[in-house]
Amino acid sequence: MTAQVDYLAVLFANTSGASGDLLGSDEKELGQLVWQLVDLKNKTLGRVNELLIKQELCDLTEKQEEAEEDNGSLTDSVSTAFHLTLTNEVNSIGAGTSVCLCTDGQLHIRQVIHPQAAGKNLLVPECFFSFFDLRKEFRKHFPASDLKAVDVHFMAESLNLPVDELTVLDSSEVLPREAAVQNVKAMASIALALLPEPLSHTFLYPERVNEKFETGTCSKMEKVCDNSVIRARGLPWQSSDQDIARFFRGLNIAKGGAALCLNAQGRRNGEALVRFINEEHRDLALQRHKHHMGNRYIEVYKATGEDFLKIAGGTSNEVALFLSREDQVIVRMRGLPFTATQEQVLAFFGQGEGPTEVCDVSGGGDGILFVRYPDGRPTGDAFVLFSCEEHAQSALKKHKEILGKRYIELFKSTAAEVQQVLNRYSSAPLISVAPAPLVSMLPTVSLLPSPGGVRDCLRLRGLPYTATIEDILTFLGEFTRDIRPHGVHMVLNQQGRPSGDCFIQISSPERAFMASQRLHKQMMSGPRGVNCRYVEVFPCSAEEMGLVLMGGTLSRSGTGLSPPPCLSPPTYSFAGAPPVMSAEAAAALYPPIGQMMLAPRTMAPGHPYYPASTQVYMNYAAYYPSPPGSPNTLGYYPSPSHLPTPPHLPSPGGLVRMPGLTFNGVKDLISAVQGYQVLCVGGGYQTSLSALRPHPSSHTYCCLLRLDLPEVLLRVEEEEK
């Protein structure tokens, strides 16, 4: 707007809740609209107008609570009535046509009018998308004043206007109807006082409210201000970037500034990072903490520009070209066969009984983006572009329809999610050969299994997530009798959910090889015959199984290995951990290895990855949940070299401590450590008074067994039965 408007409509919105700087922060309903027309050319004032939604701006009575369902229609009628009344008043004067709203700050428009209209899916008249902030206009002539401290009372005093009639209340209190009218009259007087000399103010360049959210891409090289980003948490899993923009309606989100976060499995985790155009809009967004999206309240916190770039930033030219087509709706496909082609995807969306079931992909094959690993192998994910929302909704109706022999999951996606998925898969490490040992302080012990190990185990990959041990036994068929006791090990992810992998201990390498040949890529059905999938079966060694169960990974070829995560170079610094109990108490309660088990210990100096103050504690319960014979709590502890070797053990080594056991013989102890190689103590498996002794505080026994895991201390605790 390059010329001054003819009229200002000084507007004041009042709710049934907090006022002042907290206006709109409590989601209370709009209760009152007051405005007065200011003729900028003739420097005259019009009459004061008032519209009420509720007769009482206080706590709702029972009758008003029953009428709460009609608030949407009331709000709609009030905004329409305001627009019509304002237009008729301007037309009746006939001296000009251009009119713009003017408010005391940003809250009346951005935090009251637009959020409440968006929450009720109401259309807002065009006049509410541009307005003048009287505080900012005043500050152009008084730059020394703090914008946050400027209010109607301060501006009136600075311009030598009478302020006796203004009512000053606490922000948490409800503003009376009369006070709203007084504020409008004072604001109109301030606007007139800015017009004559020496100020000679002109009202140009009003504030704008974005009518729609613009999608776009973000480069990792782009600089993002830390004071413009927030993190929203608690979003419904099916929410999109448009839903986030609707939640923050009234605030201007930067182009492509809504990024949904994904978890380790590539699924939405209910969080999003939102980037606004400046710090002022970010601060207004923080006031919507615990506002509601449907039936869920959303938590809003500060975030950094680096957080946003990790989620939304990208470097791929292919992705940038795919997302460069504006006004497109993105749909994500998950679960595609690895052999799927563009023609099959086009046929999948092109088939249907009627015209409403057919949804053409925008751009044909150019509108499909397959997600691949760095070596070119498909991941089973793809993104598809549609020209309009109607076609996208028709495409989403094909959710869980069959393509080839697999059902396909369809989700509405965003540009930031495309970047995030591509970044995740493109940076996935592929280790084709076993790397050298990473821990220099263990030169004699290899952390990775030797390639020549006995392959008497089976690895099952691609299991349905709903598969149980009974389903696995049914799948193995005749090979079930070859399973060792407690030999079924389900692998869970970091969230404690099935990862789709499982290890089976078989009686001999020959039977394991025969089972892999017969069962490889055979179909397995989940409960009630659903989620039918083919399962890959590979022979592997017990060492490879142990590596995965301890948190390491095997490559998809089954030969590449990577060490457990506790041995990877960390990207963060460790904080010192206090001891669980004093050294004296530990030595008295658990002699002679109490200090070694309970007190945190410092790594040996000179290690290339860990600083000298590192305290290493790692819980592998999420990786080793196998029922019923596997340990339920595992910990990683470096073995200190300065502690003396217990007299009943021939040399230092890993120890298993089992407090609270009842004395039922050696056979039960050996069964409890099934799957681990127990070194002989004094010539074989045995217990004696030196190895099996009563606990000083109870009538239970404590047994110490030495394992061939020199730098791993496994702790297994079992309650007394």
MARMILUM-871449 format. One line per field, with one value per residue (C-alpha): x, y, z; chain. Coordinates in steps of 0.5 Angstrom, whole numbers. Last residue first. Layout:
% MARMILUM-871449
x <- (X / ...)
y <- (Y / ...)
z <- (Z / ...)
chain <- (A / ...)
END
This chain:
% MARMILUM-871449
x <- (21 / 27 / 27 / 32 / 38 / 43 / 49 / 53 / 60 / 63 / 71 / 73 / 67 / 69 / 65 / 67 / 61 / 60 / 54 / 50 / 46 / 39 / 38 / 39 / 43 / 50 / 48 / 50 / 56 / 57 / 64 / 68 / 63 / 63 / 60 / 62 / 63 / 70 / 77 / 78 / 73 / 71 / 70 / 62 / 61 / 54 / 48 / 45 / 47 / 41 / 41 / 48 / 46 / 40 / 44 / 49 / 44 / 37 / 40 / 35 / 38 / 38 / 44 / 46 / 53 / 56 / 63 / 67 / 75 / 81 / 85 / 84 / 78 / 77 / 82 / 78 / 83 / 85 / 82 / 87 / 85 / 78 / 73 / 70 / 62 / 56 / 50 / 44 / 38 / 33 / 38 / 35 / 32 / 24 / 24 / 28 / 29 / 36 / 36 / 31 / 35 / 41 / 43 / 49 / 54 / 60 / 63 / 68 / 72 / 79 / 75 / 73 / 74 / 82 / 83 / 89 / 87 / 83 / 76 / 73 / 69 / 62 / 62 / 57 / 60 / 67 / 66 / 62 / 67 / 70 / 65 / 58 / 55 / 61 / 65 / 59 / 58 / 65 / 65 / 59 / 53 / 51 / 57 / 55 / 56 / 60 / 57 / 59 / 60 / 56 / 58 / 60 / 65 / 62 / 63 / 57 / 53 / 55 / 60 / 59 / 59 / 58 / 57 / 49 / 48 / 43 / 49 / 49 / 48 / 51 / 46 / 48 / 43 / 46 / 53 / 51 / 48 / 54 / 58 / 53 / 54 / 49 / 45 / 40 / 32 / 29 / 21 / 16 / 10 / 2 / 0 / -7 / -8 / -12 / -5 / 1 / 2 / 9 / 11 / 17 / 23 / 28 / 25 / 28 / 35 / 35 / 33 / 38 / 44 / 41 / 40 / 48 / 50 / 47 / 42 / 39 / 39 / 34 / 35 / 29 / 28 / 22 / 24 / 19 / 17 / 21 / 22 / 30 / 28 / 26 / 30 / 26 / 31 / 28 / 34 / 31 / 32 / 36 / 31 / 32 / 25 / 22 / 26 / 19 / 15 / 20 / 13 / 9 / 15 / 15 / 8 / 8 / 14 / 9 / 9 / 5 / 11 / 11 / 18 / 22 / 29 / 30 / 37 / 39 / 44 / 49 / 54 / 60 / 65 / 70 / 69 / 71 / 66 / 67 / 69 / 76 / 80 / 87 / 88 / 83 / 85 / 85 / 78 / 76 / 77 / 78 / 72 / 69 / 67 / 61 / 59 / 54 / 52 / 45 / 46 / 42 / 37 / 36 / 37 / 32 / 27 / 28 / 27 / 21 / 18 / 20 / 16 / 10 / 6 / -1 / 0 / -1 / 0 / 1 / -1 / 4 / 3 / 4 / 1 / -5 / -10 / -8 / -10 / -13 / -18 / -11 / -11 / -18 / -16 / -10 / -14 / -19 / -13 / -10 / -5 / -2 / 5 / 8 / 13 / 16 / 18 / 20 / 27 / 30 / 37 / 41 / 48 / 46 / 40 / 33 / 27 / 23 / 20 / 14 / 11 / 16 / 13 / 6 / 7 / 2 / -1 / -8 / -13 / -18 / -23 / -28 / -28 / -31 / -29 / -22 / -15 / -10 / -7 / -4 / -3 / 2 / 5 / 6 / 9 / 14 / 17 / 16 / 22 / 23 / 16 / 12 / 11 / 10 / 7 / 8 / 3 / 5 / 0 / 2 / 1 / 9 / 13 / 20 / 19 / 22 / 27 / 30 / 29 / 33 / 38 / 40 / 42 / 37 / 34 / 28 / 29 / 37 / 35 / 30 / 34 / 40 / 35 / 34 / 28 / 23 / 17 / 10 / 6 / -1 / -7 / -11 / -19 / -19 / -12 / -12 / -8 / -3 / 2 / -1 / 3 / 9 / 7 / 6 / 14 / 15 / 11 / 15 / 22 / 21 / 18 / 16 / 20 / 16 / 19 / 14 / 13 / 8 / 13 / 11 / 14 / 21 / 22 / 27 / 22 / 20 / 19 / 14 / 17 / 13 / 17 / 16 / 16 / 16 / 10 / 6 / 2 / -6 / -7 / -2 / -7 / -8 / -1 / 0 / -6 / -3 / 3 / 0 / -4 / -5 / 0 / -4 / 1 / 3 / 9 / 10 / 18 / 19 / 23 / 24 / 29 / 35 / 35 / 36 / 42 / 41 / 47 / 42 / 37 / 30 / 24 / 17 / 10 / 6 / 1 / -5 / -8 / -2 / -3 / -1 / 1 / 0 / 5 / 3 / -1 / 2 / 4 / 5 / 9 / 10 / 5 / -2 / -4 / -1 / -6 / -12 / -9 / -8 / -16 / -18 / -14 / -17 / -24 / -23 / -20 / -26 / -31 / -27 / -27 / -34 / -35 / -31 / -24 / -23 / -17 / -11 / -8 / -9 / -13 / -12 / -19 / -18 / -22 / -17 / -12 / -13 / -8 / -1 / 2 / 6 / 1 / -4 / 2 / 3 / -4 / -6 / 0 / 8 / 12 / 13 / 15 / 20 / 20 / 27 / 24 / 18 / 16 / 16 / 14 / 7 / 6 / 9 / 4 / -2 / -1 / -4 / -8 / -9 / -12 / -18 / -21 / -22 / -27 / -25 / -28 / -30 / -27 / -29 / -22 / -20 / -24 / -22 / -15 / -16 / -20 / -16 / -9 / -7 / -12 / -13 / -6 / -2 / -2 / -7 / -11 / -12 / -16 / -16 / -21 / -20 / -27 / -27 / -31 / -38 / -40 / -45 / -40 / -36 / -41 / -44 / -38 / -36 / -43 / -43 / -36 / -38 / -44 / -40 / -35 / -41 / -45 / -39 / -38 / -45 / -45 / -39 / -41 / -48 / -45 / -44 / -51 / -52 / -46 / -49 / -55 / -51 / -48 / -41 / -36 / -36 / -36 / -44 / -49 / -45 / -43 / -43 / -43 / -41 / -40 / -37 / -39 / -35 / -29 / -26 / -19 / -22 / -17 / -16 / -23 / -23 / -28 / -30 / -30 / -32 / -32 / -34 / -35 / -29 / -29 / -23 / -17 / -13 / -7 / -12 / -11 / -5 / -1 / -8 / -14 / -15 / -22 / -29 / -26 / -25 / -23 / -22 / -22 / -20 / -23 / -18 / -21 / -18 / -12 / -5 / -2 / 4 / 0)
y <- (-135 / -130 / -125 / -126 / -121 / -122 / -117 / -118 / -115 / -114 / -114 / -121 / -124 / -131 / -132 / -133 / -135 / -132 / -135 / -131 / -135 / -133 / -133 / -126 / -120 / -123 / -127 / -134 / -137 / -140 / -139 / -141 / -146 / -149 / -150 / -153 / -153 / -156 / -156 / -151 / -146 / -148 / -142 / -141 / -140 / -137 / -140 / -143 / -138 / -140 / -147 / -148 / -145 / -150 / -156 / -154 / -155 / -152 / -147 / -141 / -135 / -128 / -125 / -128 / -124 / -126 / -124 / -123 / -124 / -123 / -130 / -136 / -135 / -137 / -132 / -126 / -122 / -115 / -109 / -104 / -107 / -104 / -108 / -104 / -104 / -105 / -107 / -112 / -113 / -118 / -124 / -129 / -135 / -134 / -130 / -126 / -118 / -117 / -110 / -106 / -109 / -107 / -102 / -98 / -95 / -92 / -86 / -82 / -78 / -79 / -77 / -83 / -84 / -84 / -87 / -84 / -85 / -91 / -90 / -88 / -92 / -91 / -95 / -101 / -107 / -106 / -103 / -109 / -114 / -117 / -117 / -114 / -111 / -109 / -107 / -103 / -99 / -97 / -95 / -91 / -92 / -91 / -87 / -81 / -80 / -75 / -72 / -75 / -71 / -71 / -74 / -81 / -85 / -92 / -97 / -96 / -97 / -104 / -106 / -106 / -112 / -114 / -121 / -122 / -118 / -113 / -111 / -114 / -109 / -108 / -107 / -113 / -118 / -116 / -118 / -124 / -127 / -126 / -129 / -135 / -136 / -135 / -138 / -134 / -134 / -128 / -128 / -127 / -123 / -124 / -119 / -122 / -130 / -129 / -127 / -126 / -130 / -132 / -133 / -137 / -133 / -138 / -143 / -149 / -147 / -144 / -150 / -154 / -149 / -149 / -157 / -158 / -153 / -157 / -156 / -150 / -143 / -138 / -131 / -126 / -120 / -116 / -110 / -112 / -106 / -104 / -96 / -98 / -104 / -111 / -117 / -124 / -129 / -137 / -141 / -142 / -150 / -151 / -151 / -158 / -160 / -154 / -156 / -160 / -153 / -147 / -143 / -146 / -144 / -137 / -136 / -139 / -134 / -128 / -124 / -118 / -114 / -119 / -122 / -119 / -122 / -129 / -131 / -138 / -141 / -146 / -142 / -144 / -138 / -137 / -130 / -128 / -125 / -117 / -114 / -118 / -119 / -119 / -111 / -109 / -102 / -100 / -100 / -100 / -107 / -106 / -106 / -112 / -111 / -109 / -103 / -99 / -93 / -89 / -82 / -83 / -86 / -81 / -75 / -78 / -79 / -72 / -68 / -72 / -70 / -63 / -63 / -65 / -72 / -75 / -82 / -88 / -96 / -101 / -108 / -113 / -118 / -114 / -108 / -109 / -104 / -102 / -94 / -93 / -88 / -84 / -83 / -80 / -75 / -73 / -72 / -67 / -64 / -62 / -63 / -70 / -71 / -78 / -80 / -87 / -92 / -99 / -98 / -99 / -101 / -95 / -96 / -90 / -93 / -91 / -87 / -87 / -80 / -80 / -74 / -75 / -81 / -78 / -70 / -70 / -77 / -78 / -80 / -86 / -87 / -81 / -83 / -90 / -97 / -96 / -96 / -90 / -90 / -97 / -96 / -90 / -94 / -100 / -96 / -92 / -99 / -104 / -109 / -107 / -108 / -102 / -102 / -94 / -89 / -82 / -77 / -70 / -65 / -60 / -52 / -51 / -56 / -55 / -61 / -66 / -61 / -60 / -68 / -69 / -64 / -67 / -62 / -62 / -58 / -60 / -64 / -62 / -55 / -54 / -56 / -52 / -46 / -47 / -49 / -46 / -50 / -51 / -56 / -58 / -60 / -66 / -66 / -62 / -58 / -55 / -50 / -52 / -47 / -42 / -36 / -39 / -38 / -30 / -30 / -34 / -28 / -23 / -27 / -26 / -30 / -36 / -43 / -49 / -56 / -61 / -67 / -73 / -78 / -79 / -86 / -87 / -93 / -88 / -83 / -78 / -70 / -66 / -59 / -53 / -47 / -49 / -41 / -38 / -38 / -32 / -32 / -31 / -39 / -42 / -49 / -48 / -48 / -54 / -57 / -55 / -58 / -65 / -69 / -76 / -77 / -72 / -67 / -68 / -63 / -57 / -54 / -47 / -43 / -36 / -34 / -39 / -35 / -40 / -39 / -43 / -48 / -54 / -52 / -51 / -53 / -50 / -50 / -44 / -43 / -39 / -33 / -30 / -24 / -17 / -11 / -4 / -1 / 7 / 11 / 18 / 22 / 29 / 29 / 37 / 37 / 34 / 27 / 23 / 26 / 24 / 16 / 18 / 20 / 14 / 10 / 13 / 12 / 5 / 4 / 7 / 3 / -3 / -1 / 0 / -8 / -10 / -13 / -20 / -20 / -24 / -18 / -14 / -8 / 0 / 3 / 9 / 15 / 20 / 19 / 26 / 27 / 30 / 26 / 22 / 21 / 18 / 13 / 11 / 9 / 6 / 1 / 2 / -3 / -8 / -3 / 0 / 7 / 11 / 10 / 16 / 18 / 11 / 8 / 11 / 7 / 1 / 2 / 3 / -4 / -2 / -8 / -13 / -20 / -18 / -14 / -20 / -23 / -29 / -36 / -40 / -47 / -47 / -47 / -43 / -37 / -38 / -37 / -31 / -27 / -28 / -28 / -25 / -20 / -17 / -20 / -15 / -9 / -3 / -4 / -1 / -4 / -1 / 3 / 5 / 8 / 16 / 22 / 18 / 18 / 13 / 8 / 8 / 7 / 1 / -2 / -2 / -5 / -10 / -12 / -12 / -16 / -22 / -22 / -22 / -28 / -32 / -32 / -33 / -39 / -42 / -41 / -45 / -51 / -47 / -45 / -51 / -47 / -41 / -43 / -46 / -40 / -38 / -34 / -27 / -23 / -22 / -21 / -26 / -25 / -17 / -12 / -5 / 1 / 8 / 14 / 17 / 21 / 27 / 29 / 31 / 27 / 21 / 20 / 15 / 10 / 7 / 0 / -5 / -12 / -17 / -24 / -28 / -34 / -36 / -40 / -38 / -34 / -30 / -23 / -24 / -18 / -14 / -19 / -25 / -29 / -27 / -24 / -17 / -15 / -7 / -4 / 3 / 3 / 8 / 11 / 14 / 10 / 13 / 11 / 6 / 0)
z <- (90 / 91 / 86 / 80 / 78 / 72 / 72 / 66 / 66 / 60 / 59 / 59 / 56 / 57 / 63 / 70 / 75 / 82 / 86 / 92 / 96 / 100 / 108 / 108 / 110 / 110 / 103 / 104 / 100 / 93 / 90 / 97 / 99 / 93 / 86 / 80 / 73 / 71 / 73 / 78 / 75 / 68 / 63 / 62 / 55 / 54 / 51 / 57 / 63 / 67 / 66 / 69 / 75 / 75 / 74 / 80 / 85 / 88 / 93 / 93 / 89 / 91 / 88 / 81 / 79 / 73 / 72 / 66 / 67 / 71 / 72 / 76 / 80 / 88 / 90 / 87 / 82 / 85 / 83 / 79 / 72 / 72 / 68 / 63 / 65 / 60 / 63 / 62 / 65 / 63 / 62 / 57 / 59 / 57 / 53 / 49 / 50 / 48 / 44 / 49 / 55 / 53 / 58 / 57 / 63 / 61 / 65 / 61 / 65 / 61 / 55 / 50 / 43 / 42 / 49 / 52 / 59 / 62 / 63 / 69 / 74 / 76 / 83 / 84 / 80 / 81 / 88 / 91 / 88 / 94 / 98 / 96 / 103 / 106 / 100 / 97 / 104 / 104 / 97 / 98 / 94 / 87 / 85 / 82 / 74 / 71 / 65 / 58 / 52 / 46 / 39 / 41 / 37 / 37 / 42 / 46 / 39 / 39 / 33 / 26 / 21 / 14 / 12 / 12 / 6 / 9 / 14 / 21 / 27 / 34 / 40 / 44 / 41 / 34 / 37 / 40 / 34 / 30 / 36 / 35 / 28 / 22 / 17 / 14 / 13 / 9 / 11 / 6 / 9 / 10 / 15 / 16 / 17 / 24 / 27 / 23 / 16 / 14 / 7 / 5 / 3 / 5 / 9 / 5 / 4 / 11 / 15 / 11 / 13 / 21 / 20 / 18 / 23 / 29 / 35 / 32 / 36 / 33 / 32 / 30 / 26 / 25 / 30 / 35 / 39 / 45 / 43 / 42 / 37 / 39 / 37 / 39 / 41 / 40 / 43 / 50 / 50 / 43 / 37 / 33 / 34 / 31 / 24 / 22 / 22 / 22 / 21 / 26 / 31 / 29 / 30 / 37 / 38 / 36 / 30 / 30 / 27 / 21 / 20 / 15 / 18 / 21 / 23 / 24 / 29 / 28 / 23 / 27 / 27 / 21 / 20 / 27 / 31 / 32 / 39 / 38 / 45 / 46 / 44 / 49 / 51 / 44 / 43 / 36 / 33 / 26 / 21 / 19 / 11 / 7 / 12 / 9 / 13 / 12 / 10 / 4 / 8 / 13 / 8 / 4 / 9 / 12 / 5 / 4 / 11 / 10 / 3 / 6 / 7 / 6 / 8 / 4 / 6 / 1 / 1 / -2 / -7 / -13 / -11 / -6 / -3 / 4 / 3 / -4 / -1 / 0 / -8 / -8 / -3 / -7 / -13 / -9 / -6 / -13 / -18 / -15 / -13 / -11 / -6 / -5 / 0 / -1 / 1 / -6 / -7 / -11 / -7 / -3 / -1 / -5 / -4 / -10 / -13 / -17 / -21 / -26 / -28 / -30 / -29 / -23 / -22 / -24 / -19 / -21 / -16 / -18 / -25 / -23 / -22 / -21 / -23 / -25 / -18 / -18 / -26 / -25 / -19 / -24 / -29 / -25 / -23 / -16 / -16 / -8 / -7 / -4 / 3 / 4 / -1 / 1 / -2 / -4 / -6 / -11 / -11 / -13 / -17 / -14 / -10 / -15 / -17 / -10 / -9 / -15 / -13 / -6 / -1 / 4 / 10 / 14 / 20 / 21 / 19 / 24 / 30 / 27 / 27 / 35 / 39 / 44 / 46 / 44 / 47 / 44 / 47 / 44 / 43 / 36 / 36 / 43 / 46 / 51 / 49 / 44 / 48 / 45 / 38 / 40 / 41 / 35 / 31 / 34 / 33 / 25 / 19 / 23 / 23 / 26 / 28 / 29 / 34 / 34 / 33 / 25 / 23 / 19 / 24 / 28 / 29 / 24 / 25 / 21 / 18 / 18 / 15 / 8 / 6 / 13 / 18 / 19 / 25 / 25 / 24 / 28 / 29 / 21 / 19 / 23 / 20 / 13 / 15 / 16 / 22 / 22 / 28 / 32 / 35 / 42 / 41 / 37 / 37 / 36 / 31 / 30 / 35 / 33 / 26 / 20 / 15 / 9 / 7 / 9 / 4 / 5 / 0 / -1 / 2 / 3 / 8 / 6 / 8 / 11 / 15 / 13 / 18 / 14 / 10 / 10 / 15 / 15 / 21 / 21 / 27 / 28 / 25 / 25 / 24 / 30 / 35 / 30 / 32 / 39 / 39 / 36 / 41 / 47 / 44 / 43 / 50 / 53 / 50 / 52 / 59 / 59 / 57 / 63 / 62 / 65 / 70 / 68 / 65 / 71 / 70 / 68 / 67 / 62 / 64 / 67 / 61 / 58 / 52 / 53 / 47 / 51 / 56 / 51 / 48 / 55 / 57 / 50 / 51 / 50 / 55 / 50 / 44 / 49 / 48 / 45 / 38 / 39 / 32 / 29 / 36 / 35 / 28 / 32 / 38 / 33 / 29 / 23 / 20 / 14 / 13 / 18 / 12 / 8 / 12 / 16 / 13 / 19 / 20 / 28 / 30 / 24 / 26 / 34 / 32 / 27 / 31 / 38 / 37 / 31 / 30 / 37 / 39 / 35 / 39 / 40 / 33 / 27 / 21 / 14 / 10 / 2 / -1 / 0 / 2 / 1 / 8 / 7 / 4 / 10 / 14 / 10 / 9 / 17 / 18 / 13 / 16 / 23 / 22 / 18 / 24 / 29 / 25 / 24 / 31 / 33 / 28 / 32 / 39 / 38 / 41 / 47 / 48 / 53 / 57 / 57 / 60 / 66 / 67 / 64 / 68 / 66 / 60 / 60 / 54 / 50 / 43 / 43 / 38 / 39 / 35 / 37 / 32 / 27 / 29 / 24 / 22 / 15 / 11 / 16 / 18 / 24 / 25 / 31 / 34 / 39 / 38 / 45 / 47 / 43 / 47 / 51 / 49 / 55 / 51 / 47 / 51 / 55 / 54 / 56 / 57 / 60 / 59 / 57 / 51 / 48 / 41 / 40 / 33 / 31 / 23 / 20 / 14 / 7 / 7 / 6 / -1 / -3 / 0)
chain <- (A / A / A / A / A / A / A / A / A / A / A / A / A / A / A / A / A / A / A / A / A / A / A / A / A / A / A / A / A / A / A / A / A / A / A / A / A / A / A / A / A / A / A / A / A / A / A / A / A / A / A / A / A / A / A / A / A / A / A / A / A / A / A / A / A / A / A / A / A / A / A / A / A / A / A / A / A / A / A / A / A / A / A / A / A / A / A / A / A / A / A / A / A / A / A / A / A / A / A / A / A / A / A / A / A / A / A / A / A / A / A / A / A / A / A / A / A / A / A / A / A / A / A / A / A / A / A / A / A / A / A / A / A / A / A / A / A / A / A / A / A / A / A / A / A / A / A / A / A / A / A / A / A / A / A / A / A / A / A / A / A / A / A / A / A / A / A / A / A / A / A / A / A / A / A / A / A / A / A / A / A / A / A / A / A / A / A / A / A / A / A / A / A / A / A / A / A / A / A / A / A / A / A / A / A / A / A / A / A / A / A / A / A / A / A / A / A / A / A / A / A / A / A / A / A / A / A / A / A / A / A / A / A / A / A / A / A / A / A / A / A / A / A / A / A / A / A / A / A / A / A / A / A / A / A / A / A / A / A / A / A / A / A / A / A / A / A / A / A / A / A / A / A / A / A / A / A / A / A / A / A / A / A / A / A / A / A / A / A / A / A / A / A / A / A / A / A / A / A / A / A / A / A / A / A / A / A / A / A / A / A / A / A / A / A / A / A / A / A / A / A / A / A / A / A / A / A / A / A / A / A / A / A / A / A / A / A / A / A / A / A / A / A / A / A / A / A / A / A / A / A / A / A / A / A / A / A / A / A / A / A / A / A / A / A / A / A / A / A / A / A / A / A / A / A / A / A / A / A / A / A / A / A / A / A / A / A / A / A / A / A / A / A / A / A / A / A / A / A / A / A / A / A / A / A / A / A / A / A / A / A / A / A / A / A / A / A / A / A / A / A / A / A / A / A / A / A / A / A / A / A / A / A / A / A / A / A / A / A / A / A / A / A / A / A / A / A / A / A / A / A / A / A / A / A / A / A / A / A / A / A / A / A / A / A / A / A / A / A / A / A / A / A / A / A / A / A / A / A / A / A / A / A / A / A / A / A / A / A / A / A / A / A / A / A / A / A / A / A / A / A / A / A / A / A / A / A / A / A / A / A / A / A / A / A / A / A / A / A / A / A / A / A / A / A / A / A / A / A / A / A / A / A / A / A / A / A / A / A / A / A / A / A / A / A / A / A / A / A / A / A / A / A / A / A / A / A / A / A / A / A / A / A / A / A / A / A / A / A / A / A / A / A / A / A / A / A / A / A / A / A / A / A / A / A / A / A / A / A / A / A / A / A / A / A / A / A / A / A / A / A / A / A / A / A / A / A / A / A / A / A / A / A / A / A / A / A / A / A / A / A / A / A / A / A / A / A / A / A / A / A / A / A / A / A / A / A / A / A / A / A / A / A / A / A / A / A / A / A / A / A / A / A / A / A / A / A / A / A / A / A / A / A / A / A / A / A / A / A / A / A / A / A / A / A / A / A / A / A / A / A / A / A / A / A / A / A / A / A / A / A / A / A / A / A / A / A / A / A / A / A / A / A / A / A / A / A / A / A / A / A / A / A / A / A / A / A / A / A / A / A)
END
